[in-house]
Amino acid sequence: MNIGIDFVGITTPFYCNDGKGNFVLHKRSTNCRDEHGCWDMGSGKLEHGITAEENVLREVMEEYGCQGEIQEKLPPHDIFRVQNEIETHWLAIPFFIKVNPDEVTNNEPHKIDEIGWFRLDNLPNP
């Protein structure tokens, strides 16, 4: 069975920021499952046996190599999309996470082409 296809997947997206209005995003490489070359905020599927809060902090460490502090847990929402002509369904439980910009690194260079800091009025494309 395939997560997000045969049953609803759960993901914990995160919006990492410095507490001063700057957000860190990363550009997805060709080794990612989808959305190659697109800028992304970060996310990871919820692992069995841990809370959404534990999962999101683990994912921040995994992708950006730093500790994070949960600022806010946002309401869950459904994500319906088509991936390789197959309909998928995920439930997202998003978080705002405060990080120290001096500690943020590209901890997954095989999946992340680059990282950058942006303000909401100056987000990158695509």
N, C-alpha and C positions, 0 to 999 in steps of 0.2 A: 504494500500500500504506500502511496505517495502523499506526503504532507502537503496540505494546501490544495490537493486535487481530489483524493479519495476521502479526505476528512479535513475539517477546518484546521488550519495552522494558526498558532498564536505567536506573535512577534512583539518585541519590546523596542520600538524605535526611540532614539534619543536625540535631543537637541542640545548639544554641548555648547556652553557659552562661558565667557569670562566674568559674567556679572556686570559688565559695562556696555552691553549691547552688541558684542562681537560674537559670532558663531563660527565654529570650526566645521567645515565640510570636507569631504574627500571625493576624488574622482575615481570612479569604478574602472578597474582594468578589464581586459578581455578574459581574464581568468574567473571573473564573477559569473554567477548564474545568469544574469540579465542586465539590462540597462548599461551596457559597456560605454565608457566615455562620458557618462552622466555624473553630475555632482550629486552627492547624497549626504544626508545628515548622519546616518549610521543606524544599525538595527541588528537584531539577531533573534532567531527562533527561541521560544521559551523551552528550556530544558526541563525534562521530567524531574520532579523532586525538589525544585527550588522555587522560591517566590519570584514574582515579576520584578520586585525591587532588587533581589540578589542577582537575577539574570541580567538586568540592565547594567548594573555596576560591573559585572563580569565582562559584558560585551564592550563597555567603554575601555576597560583595561586591555581586552583582547585587541581592539582596533587602534586605540590611541596610546596605549602603554602608560596610562596614568590613572590615578584614583579620581573618582568623581563624587560629588555630593548631590543627592537628590533635592531639587528645589521644589518640584511640583509633579504630581502624577496627574495626567490629563485623562478625560473620559475615553473609554475604549471606543473604537469604531471599526466597521468592516471595510476590507479592501477587496474589491472584486476586479480582476483584470484578466487579460488573455496573454498567456506566455507560450510561445511556440504553438499557436493555434489551439491551446488547451485552456479552458476556463479554470481560474484558481480563486480560492477564497481564504483570506487570512483575517484574523481578528488582531488589531493593533492596540497595544496598551502603551501609549507614548509618555515620555518623561522629559522634563527640562532638567539638565544636569550641569552643575557648575564645575568647571575644571580650571586648573592653573595653566595658562598658556605656555609657560616656560617648561612644563612637564609633558606637553602633548607631542607625540612623535608618530611617525608612520610605522605602526607595529605590525602591519600586514602588507609589506611591499609587493607580495605576490598577488594581492587583490586590490591594492590602492596605488594608483599611479602618482597621485600627489595630494597634499592637504593644503588648505588655505583658510584664512580667517576673513569673514565677511560680515557686513552690517545688513540688516533686513532690507534696506533701501538700495543695496548694491550687490545682489546675489548673482552668481555666475550662471552661464548657460552652457550646455543644456542641463 
